[in-house]
Amino acid sequence: MDSIDAAQAYTRHYILTLHKPGPGGPRWATASGTVTPAAGATRDGVFKWILNGIIEDNPDMRGGTVLFFSLEPNRL
C-alpha cells in the first residue's frame, strides 16, 4: 500500500443537494467536492460550511430543503 500524509487520509468527499419551489417551477442546486476538515471539526460544522457555500453562490436557494447530503472518506 502506498503511503499518504495525514491530511490526505482525512480528506472527505461531499455532495449536497438543495431544492426550492418557485413561481417558475422548482429549482435545485448541488455542490460536490473535497474538504479536509481541521482537527476537532464536526460533521455538523462541515455540513453548515458546505450549505453556506451553496447559498453564497445561489442566494435564491436560501431556505431551500436539503434533499441529499453525503460526507464520506475520499480515499478508496
C-alpha positions in Angstrom: 0.0 0.0 0.0 1.3 3.5 -0.8 1.9 5.9 2.0 -0.2 9.1 2.3 0.0 12.1 4.6 -2.4 12.6 7.4 -4.3 15.4 5.7 -4.9 13.3 2.6 -6.1 10.4 4.8 -8.7 12.6 6.4 -9.9 14.3 3.2 -13.6 13.8 2.7 -15.8 13.9 -0.5 -19.1 15.7 -0.1 -22.3 16.1 -2.1 -25.2 18.3 -1.0 -28.4 19.0 -3.0 -30.9 21.7 -2.2 -34.5 22.0 -3.6 -36.7 25.1 -3.5 -40.1 25.6 -5.1 -40.5 28.8 -7.0 -43.1 30.6 -9.2 -41.3 29.5 -12.3 -41.0 25.9 -11.2 -38.8 24.0 -8.8 -35.1 24.9 -8.5 -32.1 22.7 -7.5 -28.6 23.4 -6.5 -25.9 20.7 -6.0 -22.4 21.1 -4.7 -19.7 18.4 -4.6 -16.0 18.3 -4.0 -13.5 17.5 -1.3 -12.7 19.1 2.1 -10.1 18.4 4.7 -11.7 19.4 8.0 -9.5 20.9 10.7 -8.7 18.9 13.8 -11.7 18.9 16.0 -14.2 19.7 13.2 -17.6 18.2 13.4 -19.9 16.7 10.7 -22.4 19.5 11.6 -19.8 22.2 11.1 -18.7 20.8 7.7 -22.4 20.5 6.6 -23.1 24.1 7.5 -19.9 25.2 5.7 -21.0 23.5 2.5 -24.6 24.7 2.9 -23.4 28.3 3.3 -21.2 28.0 0.2 -24.2 26.9 -1.9 -26.3 29.8 -0.6 -23.4 32.3 -1.3 -23.2 31.0 -4.9 -27.0 30.8 -5.3 -28.7 33.3 -2.9 -32.1 32.4 -4.2 -31.7 28.9 -2.7 -31.8 30.4 0.9 -34.5 28.5 2.8 -34.3 25.5 0.4 -34.8 21.9 1.6 -31.8 19.6 1.8 -32.6 16.6 -0.4 -29.3 14.9 -0.1 -26.1 15.1 1.9 -23.1 12.8 1.9 -19.8 13.2 3.6 -17.5 10.2 3.1 -13.8 9.4 3.2 -12.3 10.4 -0.2 -9.7 7.6 -0.2 -10.7 4.3 -1.9 
